Amino acid sequence: MEGMHIVPDAPVPLAPAVPPTPPIPLSALLAREDLALRRIAGPAGPDIAIHWAHTSEMADPYPYLLGGELLLTAGVHVTPADATGAYFDTYVSRVAAAGGAAIGFGLAPVHDTVPPTLVAACEAHGLPLLEVPPQTTFSGVARAVWQLMAQARLAELRRVTEAQQRLAAAASRPDPVPSVLRQLAQRLTGWGVLYGPDGTEIASAGRAPHETARQALAHLTDVVRPAPTTMASPGTTVRTPPPCPTTPAGAAVRTPPPSATTSPGTTGRTASPTPTTPPGTTGRTPPPSATTPPGTTGRTASPSPTTPPGTAVRTPPPSPPAPVGRPVAAAVPVAARPVPSSATDTVAGSHLAAYALAGQGFVLGVASPHREPGDHTIASVAAVLLSLLTGEHRSGTGAARSSALVRVLLGAPPEEVAPLLGTGRWVVVHARPDTQAADAVAASALGAALGSALVDLADGVVRVLLPAEREPGPQPGWTLGVSTAVGPGDWTTADAQAARALARARATRTALVGHGTRPGLADLLPRDEADAHAQALLAPLDAAPALTETLRTWLSLHGSWDRTAVALSVHRNTVRQRIARCAALLGTDLDDPDVRMELWFALRRA
């Protein structure tokens, strides 16, 4: 992470305060045949951008420039003696220091040609110089700039709107997080990655950048991830380490781009202004003092996705160090550093950005080979969607769920724990994705869609505990099995019902199957007598639970070997062998419909 070595007395280029319209490339202005502009000095790269056009005949325009301008002048302020001396070198250096993007010199009525000393000065300072022919007015150039800006703005709005629609559609897919990342990577022609609270990569999409940039992006996430707040116990002596020679991570330090006074071989990172800064806002950073340490890395804190356009977000400076060895009289929180909502950097030719997600420390990382107008807005939309997909849900606070977990671990019965999670009756939902295997993020998204944060993922099956008043419906890309509504004391029974319903749903290729709730003939008998008869009838199968479950599934699917095999995830021959074993142990004919009916009644009581 290279920094800049800055000569204190040299003029420092300023980051332009851009208008609420995207910049236009200088090449687009030169391509306008009606203007007939001609570049005669300075660089001609595609990264040279014009933010606006400004006319000035001041000898020193520095105080009146905001940065990013195409400065138009006819040389009225230039005397014949100035045209041959060092005047233009000072003039161009001041324009470059103010952040000017280019100079347009008009021919006639003052000068018939562009002064050679101006051409040499622009070449020396790396500032593009345009020749404006006599038939082209400065107002015509300014009008062309704003026309190109309006076209670019319209194209940007269309791009952002389309990206928002595609990202929202991706968030509604069965695998919302990978889908959002794939769509984001496609829109930005880069790489999108979701980092967990511990910094691990949970999911990613797109073409990964160079390993150096990848590691830098992982480090950049620490800038926007909240640091834990520690407590100092009474009597504890807080010792402050000596100041670090580098700027603290997360500080909003704007490093000016390389100028003529930049040390050879060093690079600087410039905080690019966002396209939402209102006109007239000064984005100038004061020159660094002589004590600016070499190697300072400038990472820019960007506004959050919900910050209104035009809002200036400033990261406060770090607090002064506490006196060395100062005792703490009481338990006080040790303040964590200010944390921005987003940060950017450029490493190994990749533009990096990190966005903090609301909630539990998740971070969205983006790496792209280039940065276009609207990229920040598109990434911010993705960050908002991912915040919703990974955040907490409304079905209970985290404190209540934590308390319920502790009570269960300490032996409390479900009837005691349930009031912490909600009142009333509950249903259990078992779900499997139709395509790829379920992961923790997809399980959380399914819980959010069903309206519950009580989600468990085990052995490829997502289990959701849901208040009965929230009737679950089919979910695209998922197969669901739903239990009947029960009280907390029957949660275990409901879990078994949901598992059987899911097996039947998979076997019949139905999106959602609920456990039967209609009363049967067995319900007409006293419960104790019915249970005793069922236990006696099925007693020969007690030693082999797999046989009992196979018989139950086989009967529920009307004796279909193939569907039973699908429901149990076994081979059809295994099903045949198990059913034959059941018939032998029970000593009965399973082709007899009366036998099947009696066994089904017994299995419903088991």
Summary of the structure (lengths in Angstrom):
residues: 606
radius of gyration: 34.9
end to end distance: 67.1
largest distance: 119.9
contacts: 1880
relative contact order: 0.09
helix: 38%
strand: 16%
